[in-house]
Amino acid sequence: MKKIEEIEHHYDELKILWLNYWKEEVVFTYQWWIMVLILLLPFFLWWMLVDKKRIIEISLVGLFTSGIAFILDQVVHHCVTGFIRTL
């Protein structure tokens, strides 16, 4: 039990160090703001440019397209990894 407590203590110290690093070196830097802008700008532009009368149809097409892409990605990944394992 002593080893588990020691590991938990080191893990807690690491969490604190990582949080301090994130607060002091990462968040609110200019790179952080650029990433936030890159993340939010496409959604804002889409919302401004989309035809609001057909938003449900457009959203459903996007949902179906992403679902099909996800399924095909999983199938191809499974086939390729199965093929590689047989080599």
C-alpha positions as CSV (number, residue, x, y, z in Angstrom):
1,M,0.0,0.0,0.0
2,K,2.9,2.3,0.6
3,K,3.9,2.2,-3.1
4,I,0.3,3.1,-4.2
5,E,0.2,6.1,-1.9
6,E,3.6,7.2,-3.2
7,I,2.4,6.9,-6.8
8,E,-0.8,8.9,-6.0
9,H,1.3,11.6,-4.3
10,H,3.6,11.9,-7.4
11,Y,0.5,11.9,-9.7
12,D,-1.0,14.7,-7.6
13,E,2.2,16.7,-7.9
14,L,2.3,16.1,-11.6
15,K,-1.3,17.4,-12.0
16,I,-0.4,20.5,-10.1
17,L,2.7,21.1,-12.2
18,W,0.9,20.5,-15.4
19,L,-2.0,22.9,-14.5
20,N,0.5,25.6,-13.5
21,Y,2.4,25.2,-16.8
22,W,-0.9,25.4,-18.7
23,K,-2.0,28.5,-16.8
24,E,1.3,30.3,-17.1
25,E,2.6,29.2,-20.6
26,V,-0.3,28.1,-22.8
27,V,-3.7,29.8,-22.1
28,F,-4.2,33.3,-23.4
29,T,-1.0,33.4,-25.4
30,Y,-1.3,34.6,-29.0
31,Q,-1.1,31.1,-30.3
32,W,-4.0,30.1,-28.0
33,W,-6.1,33.0,-29.4
34,I,-5.3,32.0,-33.0
35,M,-6.4,28.4,-32.2
36,V,-9.7,29.7,-30.7
37,L,-10.2,31.9,-33.7
38,I,-9.5,29.0,-36.1
39,L,-12.0,26.9,-34.2
40,L,-14.8,29.4,-34.0
41,L,-14.5,31.3,-37.2
42,P,-15.8,28.5,-39.5
43,F,-18.9,28.0,-37.3
44,F,-19.6,31.8,-37.3
45,L,-19.2,32.0,-41.1
46,W,-21.3,29.0,-41.6
47,W,-24.1,30.4,-39.4
48,M,-23.9,33.8,-41.3
49,L,-24.0,32.2,-44.8
50,V,-26.3,29.3,-44.4
51,D,-29.9,29.5,-45.7
52,K,-31.9,29.6,-42.5
53,K,-35.0,28.3,-44.2
54,R,-33.2,25.0,-45.1
55,I,-31.0,24.7,-42.1
56,I,-32.5,21.3,-41.0
57,E,-32.0,19.8,-44.4
58,I,-28.4,21.1,-44.7
59,S,-27.6,19.9,-41.2
60,L,-29.0,16.4,-41.9
61,V,-27.0,16.1,-45.0
62,G,-23.9,17.1,-43.0
63,L,-24.8,14.6,-40.3
64,F,-25.3,11.7,-42.8
65,T,-22.2,12.5,-44.7
66,S,-20.1,12.6,-41.5
67,G,-21.7,9.3,-40.3
68,I,-21.0,7.6,-43.6
69,A,-17.4,8.9,-43.6
70,F,-16.9,7.6,-40.1
71,I,-18.3,4.1,-40.9
72,L,-16.2,3.8,-44.1
73,D,-13.1,4.9,-42.2
74,Q,-13.7,2.2,-39.5
75,V,-14.3,-0.4,-42.2
76,V,-11.2,0.5,-44.2
77,H,-9.1,0.7,-41.0
78,H,-10.3,-2.7,-39.9
79,C,-9.6,-4.2,-43.4
80,V,-6.2,-2.7,-43.6
81,T,-5.1,-3.7,-40.1
82,G,-6.4,-7.2,-40.7
83,F,-4.5,-7.4,-44.0
84,I,-1.3,-6.2,-42.4
85,R,-1.6,-8.8,-39.6
86,T,-1.7,-11.6,-42.2
87,L,1.6,-10.5,-43.7
